[in-house]
Amino acid sequence: MSDATSRNGRRKLRPTITDVAARAGVGPKTVSRVINGKGVRPGTKEAVFAAIGELGFRRNRNAALLRSAQSDCIGFVVRDVSDPFNGVLMRAVEAVIRKAGYVLLAASCNDDPVLVRDIIHAFSTHDVAGTILAPAPTDQSFLSSETDAGTPIVFVDRLPRGIDGDAVMVDNVDGAAAAVRHLLDHGHRRIAYLGDSEAIDTAEERRLGYEQALRGAGLQVDSSLVDMSALEPQRVPSAVQRMLALEQPPTAFFTGNARLTTALLTSLHQMSAQAAIVGFDDFDLAELLGITVVAQDAASIGKTAATVLMGRIQGEDGPFQHIRLRTSLIVRTSGASWGIAVGGSGTSSRARAR
Protein backbone atom coordinates (compact mmCIF):
# COMPACT_ATOMS: atom_id res chain seq x y z
CA MET A 1 0.00 0.00 0.00
CA SER A 2 1.40 3.42 -0.94
CA ASP A 3 2.47 5.78 1.85
CA ALA A 4 0.12 8.30 0.26
CA THR A 5 -2.87 6.06 0.89
CA SER A 6 -4.50 5.39 4.27
CA ARG A 7 -5.79 2.04 5.48
CA ASN A 8 -9.32 2.80 4.30
CA GLY A 9 -8.07 3.40 0.78
CA ARG A 10 -8.49 7.16 0.85
CA ARG A 11 -5.61 9.36 -0.09
CA LYS A 12 -3.93 10.94 2.97
CA LEU A 13 -3.73 14.71 2.99
CA ARG A 14 -0.24 16.14 2.95
CA PRO A 15 0.67 17.81 6.30
CA THR A 16 0.47 21.59 6.17
CA ILE A 17 2.37 24.37 7.91
CA THR A 18 -0.67 24.74 10.18
CA ASP A 19 -0.33 21.07 11.18
CA VAL A 20 3.35 21.55 11.96
CA ALA A 21 2.61 24.71 13.96
CA ALA A 22 -0.03 22.92 16.03
CA ARG A 23 2.35 20.02 16.75
CA ALA A 24 5.23 22.36 17.68
CA GLY A 25 3.04 24.70 19.72
CA VAL A 26 3.93 27.79 17.70
CA GLY A 27 2.27 29.97 15.09
CA PRO A 28 2.29 29.18 11.35
CA LYS A 29 4.48 32.19 10.62
CA THR A 30 7.10 30.90 13.05
CA VAL A 31 7.16 27.62 11.12
CA SER A 32 7.52 29.61 7.90
CA ARG A 33 10.48 31.51 9.35
CA VAL A 34 12.19 28.28 10.35
CA ILE A 35 11.66 26.78 6.89
CA ASN A 36 13.04 29.90 5.21
CA GLY A 37 16.06 30.16 7.49
CA LYS A 38 14.98 33.34 9.30
CA GLY A 39 15.98 34.18 12.87
CA VAL A 40 14.18 32.02 15.44
CA ARG A 41 15.24 30.96 18.95
CA PRO A 42 17.15 27.63 18.96
CA GLY A 43 14.60 25.88 21.19
CA THR A 44 11.74 26.93 18.93
CA LYS A 45 13.65 25.84 15.83
CA GLU A 46 14.27 22.39 17.36
CA ALA A 47 10.56 22.00 18.19
CA VAL A 48 9.57 22.93 14.64
CA PHE A 49 12.06 20.53 13.04
CA ALA A 50 10.89 17.76 15.39
CA ALA A 51 7.28 18.34 14.31
CA ILE A 52 8.33 18.36 10.67
CA GLY A 53 10.01 15.00 11.14
CA GLU A 54 7.09 13.46 13.02
CA LEU A 55 4.52 14.57 10.46
CA GLY A 56 6.62 13.98 7.37
CA PHE A 57 6.06 17.54 6.23
CA ARG A 58 7.48 18.58 2.87
CA ARG A 59 7.41 22.22 1.96
CA ASN A 60 5.87 23.24 -1.33
CA ARG A 61 8.70 24.63 -3.43
CA ASN A 62 6.48 27.10 -5.30
CA ALA A 63 5.00 28.42 -2.07
CA ALA A 64 8.46 28.72 -0.57
CA LEU A 65 9.68 30.68 -3.56
CA LEU A 66 6.64 32.96 -3.33
CA ARG A 67 7.24 33.59 0.35
CA SER A 68 10.93 34.27 -0.13
CA ALA A 69 10.06 36.90 -2.76
CA GLN A 70 7.97 38.85 -0.26
CA SER A 71 9.39 41.66 1.85
CA ASP A 72 9.68 41.19 5.58
CA CYS A 73 7.41 43.96 6.87
CA ILE A 74 6.22 45.17 10.26
CA GLY A 75 2.88 46.98 10.51
CA PHE A 76 2.52 50.16 12.58
CA VAL A 77 -0.88 51.72 13.31
CA VAL A 78 -1.49 54.80 15.46
CA ARG A 79 -4.14 57.48 15.61
CA ASP A 80 -2.06 59.96 13.60
CA VAL A 81 1.44 59.30 12.29
CA SER A 82 1.99 63.08 11.91
CA ASP A 83 1.60 63.60 15.67
CA PRO A 84 5.05 64.48 17.12
CA PHE A 85 4.79 61.83 19.85
CA ASN A 86 3.90 59.15 17.32
CA GLY A 87 6.68 60.33 15.03
CA VAL A 88 9.28 59.72 17.73
CA LEU A 89 7.63 56.40 18.57
CA MET A 90 7.74 55.31 14.92
CA ARG A 91 11.40 56.25 14.46
CA ALA A 92 12.34 54.23 17.55
CA VAL A 93 10.46 51.21 16.21
CA GLU A 94 12.18 51.53 12.84
CA ALA A 95 15.61 51.68 14.46
CA VAL A 96 15.02 48.30 16.08
CA ILE A 97 13.37 46.45 13.22
CA ARG A 98 15.83 47.63 10.56
CA LYS A 99 18.64 45.92 12.43
CA ALA A 100 16.65 42.69 12.04
CA GLY A 101 16.13 43.27 8.32
CA TYR A 102 12.52 44.50 8.39
CA VAL A 103 10.81 47.52 6.87
CA LEU A 104 7.89 49.43 8.37
CA LEU A 105 4.40 49.86 6.93
CA ALA A 106 2.80 52.77 8.80
CA ALA A 107 -0.79 54.02 8.79
CA SER A 108 -3.04 56.46 10.66
CA CYS A 109 -6.41 55.20 11.89
CA ASN A 110 -7.92 58.28 13.63
CA ASP A 111 -9.26 55.88 16.28
CA ASP A 112 -11.76 54.62 13.69
CA PRO A 113 -12.39 50.89 14.35
CA VAL A 114 -13.59 50.28 10.79
CA LEU A 115 -10.44 51.86 9.39
CA VAL A 116 -8.32 49.78 11.78
CA ARG A 117 -9.91 46.61 10.40
CA ASP A 118 -9.21 47.72 6.84
CA ILE A 119 -5.60 48.56 7.64
CA ILE A 120 -4.98 45.24 9.41
CA HIS A 121 -6.53 43.41 6.46
CA ALA A 122 -4.27 45.32 4.06
CA PHE A 123 -1.25 44.46 6.19
CA SER A 124 -2.17 40.78 6.10
CA THR A 125 -2.10 40.85 2.28
CA HIS A 126 1.49 42.07 2.58
CA ASP A 127 2.27 39.13 4.88
CA VAL A 128 3.49 41.36 7.71
CA ALA A 129 5.55 39.46 10.26
CA GLY A 130 3.98 41.42 13.13
CA THR A 131 2.19 44.63 14.02
CA ILE A 132 2.56 47.42 16.57
CA LEU A 133 -0.84 48.98 17.22
CA ALA A 134 -2.21 51.83 19.33
CA PRO A 135 -5.71 50.38 19.75
CA ALA A 136 -8.86 52.43 19.24
CA PRO A 137 -11.11 52.65 22.34
CA THR A 138 -13.30 49.80 21.09
CA ASP A 139 -13.30 46.01 21.06
CA GLN A 140 -10.32 44.46 19.26
CA SER A 141 -11.42 40.83 19.39
CA PHE A 142 -11.41 40.79 15.57
CA LEU A 143 -7.61 40.70 15.81
CA SER A 144 -7.77 37.14 17.12
CA SER A 145 -7.85 35.90 13.52
CA GLU A 146 -4.44 37.51 13.01
CA THR A 147 -2.90 36.21 16.21
CA ASP A 148 -4.39 32.75 15.65
CA ALA A 149 -2.64 32.74 12.27
CA GLY A 150 0.65 33.38 14.03
CA THR A 151 1.02 37.13 13.50
CA PRO A 152 2.11 38.70 16.80
CA ILE A 153 0.69 42.08 17.81
CA VAL A 154 2.16 44.42 20.41
CA PHE A 155 -0.10 47.20 21.67
CA VAL A 156 1.23 50.63 22.61
CA ASP A 157 -0.17 53.49 24.68
CA ARG A 158 -3.38 51.61 25.59
CA LEU A 159 -4.39 48.14 26.68
CA PRO A 160 -6.42 46.17 24.15
CA ARG A 161 -10.07 45.24 24.71
CA GLY A 162 -11.59 41.88 23.86
CA ILE A 163 -8.20 40.27 23.33
CA ASP A 164 -5.07 39.90 25.42
CA GLY A 165 -1.63 40.68 24.16
CA ASP A 166 1.70 42.31 24.89
CA ALA A 167 1.37 46.01 25.66
CA VAL A 168 3.81 48.84 26.36
CA MET A 169 2.66 52.12 27.91
CA VAL A 170 3.50 54.52 30.70
CA ASP A 171 2.26 54.62 34.28
CA ASN A 172 -0.52 57.12 33.62
CA VAL A 173 -1.87 57.15 37.17
CA ASP A 174 1.50 57.97 38.74
CA GLY A 175 2.30 60.58 36.08
CA ALA A 176 -1.01 62.39 36.51
CA ALA A 177 -0.72 62.33 40.30
CA ALA A 178 2.74 63.91 40.06
CA ALA A 179 1.33 66.70 37.86
CA VAL A 180 -1.46 67.53 40.30
CA ARG A 181 0.86 67.34 43.33
CA HIS A 182 3.07 69.90 41.62
CA LEU A 183 0.11 72.28 41.39
CA LEU A 184 -0.89 71.54 44.97
CA ASP A 185 2.64 72.31 46.13
CA HIS A 186 2.26 75.77 44.61
CA GLY A 187 -0.87 76.50 46.59
CA HIS A 188 -3.60 75.62 44.10
CA ARG A 189 -6.73 74.02 45.49
CA ARG A 190 -9.20 74.56 42.64
CA ILE A 191 -7.60 72.36 39.97
CA ALA A 192 -9.54 71.38 36.86
CA TYR A 193 -8.98 68.34 34.66
CA LEU A 194 -9.55 68.32 30.90
CA GLY A 195 -9.25 64.84 29.43
CA ASP A 196 -10.18 62.65 26.52
CA SER A 197 -13.30 60.50 26.62
CA GLU A 198 -13.45 58.18 29.62
CA ALA A 199 -13.88 55.36 27.08
CA ILE A 200 -10.13 55.75 26.47
CA ASP A 201 -8.14 53.86 29.09
CA THR A 202 -5.33 56.40 29.29
CA ALA A 203 -7.75 59.27 29.92
CA GLU A 204 -9.46 57.32 32.69
CA GLU A 205 -6.13 56.39 34.28
CA ARG A 206 -5.01 60.03 34.25
CA ARG A 207 -8.29 61.03 35.88
CA LEU A 208 -7.64 58.45 38.60
CA GLY A 209 -4.20 59.94 39.21
CA TYR A 210 -5.74 63.42 39.37
CA GLU A 211 -8.26 62.26 41.96
CA GLN A 212 -5.68 60.37 44.00
CA ALA A 213 -3.52 63.47 44.34
CA LEU A 214 -6.46 65.64 45.41
CA ARG A 215 -7.65 63.14 48.00
CA GLY A 216 -4.09 62.69 49.21
CA ALA A 217 -4.10 66.42 50.00
CA GLY A 218 -7.40 66.09 51.89
CA LEU A 219 -9.48 67.68 49.13
CA GLN A 220 -12.80 66.56 47.69
CA VAL A 221 -13.07 65.93 43.96
CA ASP A 222 -15.38 68.57 42.46
CA SER A 223 -17.12 67.08 39.43
CA SER A 224 -17.75 70.59 38.04
CA LEU A 225 -13.99 70.86 37.51
CA VAL A 226 -13.73 67.65 35.50
CA ASP A 227 -14.54 67.52 31.80
CA MET A 228 -13.85 64.40 29.78
CA SER A 229 -15.99 65.28 26.78
CA ALA A 230 -13.16 67.08 25.03
CA LEU A 231 -12.08 64.22 22.79
CA GLU A 232 -11.52 66.81 20.08
CA PRO A 233 -9.69 70.07 20.88
CA GLN A 234 -12.47 72.24 19.41
CA ARG A 235 -14.64 71.28 22.37
CA VAL A 236 -12.20 72.78 24.88
CA PRO A 237 -13.34 76.46 24.73
CA SER A 238 -16.87 75.68 25.95
CA ALA A 239 -15.53 73.53 28.80
CA VAL A 240 -13.08 76.25 29.89
CA GLN A 241 -15.69 78.98 29.63
CA ARG A 242 -18.09 76.99 31.81
CA MET A 243 -15.45 76.40 34.47
CA LEU A 244 -14.28 80.01 34.55
CA ALA A 245 -17.89 81.10 35.06
CA LEU A 246 -18.20 79.08 38.28
CA GLU A 247 -18.59 80.93 41.58
CA GLN A 248 -15.24 79.43 42.54
CA PRO A 249 -13.39 79.06 39.24
CA PRO A 250 -10.28 76.93 38.90
CA THR A 251 -6.90 78.55 39.42
CA ALA A 252 -5.11 75.73 37.62
CA PHE A 253 -5.70 73.16 34.90
CA PHE A 254 -4.30 69.70 34.38
CA THR A 255 -4.68 68.58 30.76
CA GLY A 256 -4.66 64.97 29.64
CA ASN A 257 -2.60 65.32 26.45
CA ALA A 258 -0.68 67.83 24.35
CA ARG A 259 -3.59 68.48 21.97
CA LEU A 260 -5.75 69.58 24.89
CA THR A 261 -2.93 71.65 26.38
CA THR A 262 -2.52 73.71 23.21
CA ALA A 263 -6.31 74.05 22.89
CA LEU A 264 -6.47 75.26 26.50
CA LEU A 265 -3.72 77.84 25.92
CA THR A 266 -5.62 79.17 22.90
CA SER A 267 -8.88 79.31 24.85
CA LEU A 268 -7.37 81.19 27.80
CA HIS A 269 -5.77 83.68 25.44
CA GLN A 270 -9.05 84.29 23.60
CA MET A 271 -10.89 84.73 26.91
CA SER A 272 -8.24 87.04 28.40
CA ALA A 273 -7.91 84.56 31.25
CA GLN A 274 -4.86 83.12 32.96
CA ALA A 275 -4.36 79.97 34.97
CA ALA A 276 -1.59 77.65 36.01
CA ILE A 277 -1.19 74.68 33.68
CA VAL A 278 0.46 71.28 33.80
CA GLY A 279 -0.06 69.10 30.75
CA PHE A 280 0.42 65.41 30.09
CA ASP A 281 2.85 65.01 27.15
CA ASP A 282 5.58 67.39 26.11
CA PHE A 283 5.23 69.31 22.84
CA ASP A 284 7.38 71.48 20.59
CA LEU A 285 6.54 74.92 22.04
CA ALA A 286 6.20 73.84 25.67
CA GLU A 287 9.74 74.90 26.61
CA LEU A 288 9.43 78.25 24.85
CA LEU A 289 6.08 78.92 26.57
CA GLY A 290 7.30 77.66 29.94
CA ILE A 291 4.66 74.91 30.20
CA THR A 292 5.30 72.30 32.87
CA VAL A 293 4.57 68.84 31.50
CA VAL A 294 4.49 65.17 32.35
CA ALA A 295 6.71 63.69 29.67
CA GLN A 296 6.46 60.24 28.17
CA ASP A 297 9.61 58.80 26.65
CA ALA A 298 8.19 57.92 23.24
CA ALA A 299 11.56 56.58 22.10
CA SER A 300 11.71 54.12 25.00
CA ILE A 301 8.12 53.03 24.39
CA GLY A 302 8.87 52.41 20.70
CA LYS A 303 12.14 50.61 21.38
CA THR A 304 10.55 48.41 24.05
CA ALA A 305 7.52 47.56 21.90
CA ALA A 306 9.70 46.69 18.90
CA THR A 307 12.00 44.55 21.03
CA VAL A 308 9.04 42.63 22.45
CA LEU A 309 7.63 42.15 18.95
CA MET A 310 10.97 40.89 17.57
CA GLY A 311 11.09 38.38 20.40
CA ARG A 312 7.62 37.08 19.53
CA ILE A 313 8.51 36.82 15.86
CA GLN A 314 11.57 34.79 16.79
CA GLY A 315 9.46 32.32 18.72
CA GLU A 316 9.26 33.58 22.32
CA ASP A 317 6.03 32.13 23.66
CA GLY A 318 5.91 33.14 27.33
CA PRO A 319 2.99 34.92 29.03
CA PHE A 320 1.89 38.26 27.61
CA GLN A 321 3.63 41.28 29.14
CA HIS A 322 2.00 44.55 30.17
CA ILE A 323 4.99 46.86 30.54
CA ARG A 324 4.51 50.27 32.15
CA LEU A 325 7.35 52.77 31.87
CA ARG A 326 7.84 55.72 34.20
CA THR A 327 7.04 59.30 33.23
CA SER A 328 9.05 62.37 34.18
CA LEU A 329 7.80 65.77 35.38
CA ILE A 330 9.53 68.56 33.48
CA VAL A 331 9.14 71.64 35.68
CA ARG A 332 8.99 74.98 33.92
CA THR A 333 7.05 78.05 35.06
CA SER A 334 3.39 77.43 34.23
CA GLY A 335 2.56 75.61 37.45
CA ALA A 336 3.96 78.23 39.82
CA SER A 337 2.53 81.64 38.89
CA TRP A 338 -1.07 82.17 38.04
CA GLY A 339 -4.06 84.48 38.04
CA ILE A 340 -7.49 84.70 36.50
CA ALA A 341 -8.77 87.76 34.72
CA VAL A 342 -12.45 87.41 33.92
CA GLY A 343 -12.82 88.95 30.48
CA GLY A 344 -15.40 91.59 29.67
CA SER A 345 -16.28 92.87 33.12
CA GLY A 346 -13.16 94.89 33.73
CA THR A 347 -12.67 93.15 37.07
CA SER A 348 -10.13 90.50 37.86
CA SER A 349 -9.27 88.11 40.63
CA ARG A 350 -5.63 87.39 41.36
CA ALA A 351 -3.88 85.40 44.01
CA ARG A 352 -0.38 84.20 44.64
CA ALA A 353 0.50 80.60 45.25
CA ARG A 354 1.62 79.99 48.79
C-alpha positions as CSV (number, residue, x, y, z in Angstrom):
1,M,0.0,0.0,0.0
2,S,1.4,3.4,-0.9
3,D,2.5,5.8,1.9
4,A,0.1,8.3,0.3
5,T,-2.9,6.1,0.9
6,S,-4.5,5.4,4.3
7,R,-5.8,2.0,5.5
8,N,-9.3,2.8,4.3
9,G,-8.1,3.4,0.8
10,R,-8.5,7.2,0.9
11,R,-5.6,9.4,-0.1
12,K,-3.9,10.9,3.0
13,L,-3.7,14.7,3.0
14,R,-0.2,16.1,3.0
15,P,0.7,17.8,6.3
16,T,0.5,21.6,6.2
17,I,2.4,24.4,7.9
18,T,-0.7,24.7,10.2
19,D,-0.3,21.1,11.2
20,V,3.4,21.5,12.0
21,A,2.6,24.7,14.0
22,A,0.0,22.9,16.0
23,R,2.3,20.0,16.8
24,A,5.2,22.4,17.7
25,G,3.0,24.7,19.7
26,V,3.9,27.8,17.7
27,G,2.3,30.0,15.1
28,P,2.3,29.2,11.3
29,K,4.5,32.2,10.6
30,T,7.1,30.9,13.0
31,V,7.2,27.6,11.1
32,S,7.5,29.6,7.9
33,R,10.5,31.5,9.3
34,V,12.2,28.3,10.4
35,I,11.7,26.8,6.9
36,N,13.0,29.9,5.2
37,G,16.1,30.2,7.5
38,K,15.0,33.3,9.3
39,G,16.0,34.2,12.9
40,V,14.2,32.0,15.4
41,R,15.2,31.0,18.9
42,P,17.1,27.6,19.0
43,G,14.6,25.9,21.2
44,T,11.7,26.9,18.9
45,K,13.7,25.8,15.8
46,E,14.3,22.4,17.4
47,A,10.6,22.0,18.2
48,V,9.6,22.9,14.6
49,F,12.1,20.5,13.0
50,A,10.9,17.8,15.4
51,A,7.3,18.3,14.3
52,I,8.3,18.4,10.7
53,G,10.0,15.0,11.1
54,E,7.1,13.5,13.0
55,L,4.5,14.6,10.5
56,G,6.6,14.0,7.4
57,F,6.1,17.5,6.2
58,R,7.5,18.6,2.9
59,R,7.4,22.2,2.0
60,N,5.9,23.2,-1.3
61,R,8.7,24.6,-3.4
62,N,6.5,27.1,-5.3
63,A,5.0,28.4,-2.1
64,A,8.5,28.7,-0.6
65,L,9.7,30.7,-3.6
66,L,6.6,33.0,-3.3
67,R,7.2,33.6,0.4
68,S,10.9,34.3,-0.1
69,A,10.1,36.9,-2.8
70,Q,8.0,38.8,-0.3
71,S,9.4,41.7,1.8
72,D,9.7,41.2,5.6
73,C,7.4,44.0,6.9
74,I,6.2,45.2,10.3
75,G,2.9,47.0,10.5
76,F,2.5,50.2,12.6
77,V,-0.9,51.7,13.3
78,V,-1.5,54.8,15.5
79,R,-4.1,57.5,15.6
80,D,-2.1,60.0,13.6
81,V,1.4,59.3,12.3
82,S,2.0,63.1,11.9
83,D,1.6,63.6,15.7
84,P,5.1,64.5,17.1
85,F,4.8,61.8,19.8
86,N,3.9,59.1,17.3
87,G,6.7,60.3,15.0
88,V,9.3,59.7,17.7
89,L,7.6,56.4,18.6
90,M,7.7,55.3,14.9
91,R,11.4,56.2,14.5
92,A,12.3,54.2,17.6
93,V,10.5,51.2,16.2
94,E,12.2,51.5,12.8
95,A,15.6,51.7,14.5
96,V,15.0,48.3,16.1
97,I,13.4,46.5,13.2
98,R,15.8,47.6,10.6
99,K,18.6,45.9,12.4
100,A,16.7,42.7,12.0
101,G,16.1,43.3,8.3
102,Y,12.5,44.5,8.4
103,V,10.8,47.5,6.9
104,L,7.9,49.4,8.4
105,L,4.4,49.9,6.9
106,A,2.8,52.8,8.8
107,A,-0.8,54.0,8.8
108,S,-3.0,56.5,10.7
109,C,-6.4,55.2,11.9
110,N,-7.9,58.3,13.6
111,D,-9.3,55.9,16.3
112,D,-11.8,54.6,13.7
113,P,-12.4,50.9,14.4
114,V,-13.6,50.3,10.8
115,L,-10.4,51.9,9.4
116,V,-8.3,49.8,11.8
117,R,-9.9,46.6,10.4
118,D,-9.2,47.7,6.8
119,I,-5.6,48.6,7.6
120,I,-5.0,45.2,9.4
121,H,-6.5,43.4,6.5
122,A,-4.3,45.3,4.1
123,F,-1.3,44.5,6.2
124,S,-2.2,40.8,6.1
125,T,-2.1,40.8,2.3
126,H,1.5,42.1,2.6
127,D,2.3,39.1,4.9
128,V,3.5,41.4,7.7
129,A,5.6,39.5,10.3
130,G,4.0,41.4,13.1
131,T,2.2,44.6,14.0
132,I,2.6,47.4,16.6
133,L,-0.8,49.0,17.2
134,A,-2.2,51.8,19.3
135,P,-5.7,50.4,19.7
136,A,-8.9,52.4,19.2
137,P,-11.1,52.7,22.3
138,T,-13.3,49.8,21.1
139,D,-13.3,46.0,21.1
140,Q,-10.3,44.5,19.3
141,S,-11.4,40.8,19.4
142,F,-11.4,40.8,15.6
143,L,-7.6,40.7,15.8
144,S,-7.8,37.1,17.1
145,S,-7.9,35.9,13.5
146,E,-4.4,37.5,13.0
147,T,-2.9,36.2,16.2
148,D,-4.4,32.7,15.6
149,A,-2.6,32.7,12.3
150,G,0.7,33.4,14.0
151,T,1.0,37.1,13.5
152,P,2.1,38.7,16.8
153,I,0.7,42.1,17.8
154,V,2.2,44.4,20.4
155,F,-0.1,47.2,21.7
156,V,1.2,50.6,22.6
157,D,-0.2,53.5,24.7
158,R,-3.4,51.6,25.6
159,L,-4.4,48.1,26.7
160,P,-6.4,46.2,24.1
161,R,-10.1,45.2,24.7
162,G,-11.6,41.9,23.9
163,I,-8.2,40.3,23.3
164,D,-5.1,39.9,25.4
165,G,-1.6,40.7,24.2
166,D,1.7,42.3,24.9
167,A,1.4,46.0,25.7
168,V,3.8,48.8,26.4
169,M,2.7,52.1,27.9
170,V,3.5,54.5,30.7
171,D,2.3,54.6,34.3
172,N,-0.5,57.1,33.6
173,V,-1.9,57.2,37.2
174,D,1.5,58.0,38.7
175,G,2.3,60.6,36.1
176,A,-1.0,62.4,36.5
177,A,-0.7,62.3,40.3
178,A,2.7,63.9,40.1
179,A,1.3,66.7,37.9
180,V,-1.5,67.5,40.3
181,R,0.9,67.3,43.3
182,H,3.1,69.9,41.6
183,L,0.1,72.3,41.4
184,L,-0.9,71.5,45.0
185,D,2.6,72.3,46.1
186,H,2.3,75.8,44.6
187,G,-0.9,76.5,46.6
188,H,-3.6,75.6,44.1
189,R,-6.7,74.0,45.5
190,R,-9.2,74.6,42.6
191,I,-7.6,72.4,40.0
192,A,-9.5,71.4,36.9
193,Y,-9.0,68.3,34.7
194,L,-9.5,68.3,30.9
195,G,-9.2,64.8,29.4
196,D,-10.2,62.7,26.5
197,S,-13.3,60.5,26.6
198,E,-13.5,58.2,29.6
199,A,-13.9,55.4,27.1
200,I,-10.1,55.7,26.5
201,D,-8.1,53.9,29.1
202,T,-5.3,56.4,29.3
203,A,-7.8,59.3,29.9
204,E,-9.5,57.3,32.7
205,E,-6.1,56.4,34.3
206,R,-5.0,60.0,34.2
207,R,-8.3,61.0,35.9
208,L,-7.6,58.5,38.6
209,G,-4.2,59.9,39.2
210,Y,-5.7,63.4,39.4
211,E,-8.3,62.3,42.0
212,Q,-5.7,60.4,44.0
213,A,-3.5,63.5,44.3
214,L,-6.5,65.6,45.4
215,R,-7.6,63.1,48.0
216,G,-4.1,62.7,49.2
217,A,-4.1,66.4,50.0
218,G,-7.4,66.1,51.9
219,L,-9.5,67.7,49.1
220,Q,-12.8,66.6,47.7
221,V,-13.1,65.9,44.0
222,D,-15.4,68.6,42.5
223,S,-17.1,67.1,39.4
224,S,-17.8,70.6,38.0
225,L,-14.0,70.9,37.5
226,V,-13.7,67.6,35.5
227,D,-14.5,67.5,31.8
228,M,-13.8,64.4,29.8
229,S,-16.0,65.3,26.8
230,A,-13.2,67.1,25.0
231,L,-12.1,64.2,22.8
232,E,-11.5,66.8,20.1
233,P,-9.7,70.1,20.9
234,Q,-12.5,72.2,19.4
235,R,-14.6,71.3,22.4
236,V,-12.2,72.8,24.9
237,P,-13.3,76.5,24.7
238,S,-16.9,75.7,25.9
239,A,-15.5,73.5,28.8
240,V,-13.1,76.2,29.9
241,Q,-15.7,79.0,29.6
242,R,-18.1,77.0,31.8
243,M,-15.5,76.4,34.5
244,L,-14.3,80.0,34.6
245,A,-17.9,81.1,35.1
246,L,-18.2,79.1,38.3
247,E,-18.6,80.9,41.6
248,Q,-15.2,79.4,42.5
249,P,-13.4,79.1,39.2
250,P,-10.3,76.9,38.9
251,T,-6.9,78.6,39.4
252,A,-5.1,75.7,37.6
253,F,-5.7,73.2,34.9
254,F,-4.3,69.7,34.4
255,T,-4.7,68.6,30.8
256,G,-4.7,65.0,29.6
257,N,-2.6,65.3,26.5
258,A,-0.7,67.8,24.3
259,R,-3.6,68.5,22.0
260,L,-5.7,69.6,24.9
261,T,-2.9,71.7,26.4
262,T,-2.5,73.7,23.2
263,A,-6.3,74.0,22.9
264,L,-6.5,75.3,26.5
265,L,-3.7,77.8,25.9
266,T,-5.6,79.2,22.9
267,S,-8.9,79.3,24.8
268,L,-7.4,81.2,27.8
269,H,-5.8,83.7,25.4
270,Q,-9.0,84.3,23.6
271,M,-10.9,84.7,26.9
272,S,-8.2,87.0,28.4
273,A,-7.9,84.6,31.2
274,Q,-4.9,83.1,33.0
275,A,-4.4,80.0,35.0
276,A,-1.6,77.6,36.0
277,I,-1.2,74.7,33.7
278,V,0.5,71.3,33.8
279,G,-0.1,69.1,30.8
280,F,0.4,65.4,30.1
281,D,2.9,65.0,27.2
282,D,5.6,67.4,26.1
283,F,5.2,69.3,22.8
284,D,7.4,71.5,20.6
285,L,6.5,74.9,22.0
286,A,6.2,73.8,25.7
287,E,9.7,74.9,26.6
288,L,9.4,78.2,24.8
289,L,6.1,78.9,26.6
290,G,7.3,77.7,29.9
291,I,4.7,74.9,30.2
292,T,5.3,72.3,32.9
293,V,4.6,68.8,31.5
294,V,4.5,65.2,32.3
295,A,6.7,63.7,29.7
296,Q,6.5,60.2,28.2
297,D,9.6,58.8,26.7
298,A,8.2,57.9,23.2
299,A,11.6,56.6,22.1
300,S,11.7,54.1,25.0
301,I,8.1,53.0,24.4
302,G,8.9,52.4,20.7
303,K,12.1,50.6,21.4
304,T,10.6,48.4,24.1
305,A,7.5,47.6,21.9
306,A,9.7,46.7,18.9
307,T,12.0,44.5,21.0
308,V,9.0,42.6,22.4
309,L,7.6,42.1,18.9
310,M,11.0,40.9,17.6
311,G,11.1,38.4,20.4
312,R,7.6,37.1,19.5
313,I,8.5,36.8,15.9
314,Q,11.6,34.8,16.8
315,G,9.5,32.3,18.7
316,E,9.3,33.6,22.3
317,D,6.0,32.1,23.7
318,G,5.9,33.1,27.3
319,P,3.0,34.9,29.0
320,F,1.9,38.3,27.6
321,Q,3.6,41.3,29.1
322,H,2.0,44.6,30.2
323,I,5.0,46.9,30.5
324,R,4.5,50.3,32.1
325,L,7.4,52.8,31.9
326,R,7.8,55.7,34.2
327,T,7.0,59.3,33.2
328,S,9.0,62.4,34.2
329,L,7.8,65.8,35.4
330,I,9.5,68.6,33.5
331,V,9.1,71.6,35.7
332,R,9.0,75.0,33.9
333,T,7.1,78.1,35.1
334,S,3.4,77.4,34.2
335,G,2.6,75.6,37.4
336,A,4.0,78.2,39.8
337,S,2.5,81.6,38.9
338,W,-1.1,82.2,38.0
339,G,-4.1,84.5,38.0
340,I,-7.5,84.7,36.5
341,A,-8.8,87.8,34.7
342,V,-12.5,87.4,33.9
343,G,-12.8,88.9,30.5
344,G,-15.4,91.6,29.7
345,S,-16.3,92.9,33.1
346,G,-13.2,94.9,33.7
347,T,-12.7,93.1,37.1
348,S,-10.1,90.5,37.9
349,S,-9.3,88.1,40.6
350,R,-5.6,87.4,41.4
351,A,-3.9,85.4,44.0
352,R,-0.4,84.2,44.6
353,A,0.5,80.6,45.2
354,R,1.6,80.0,48.8
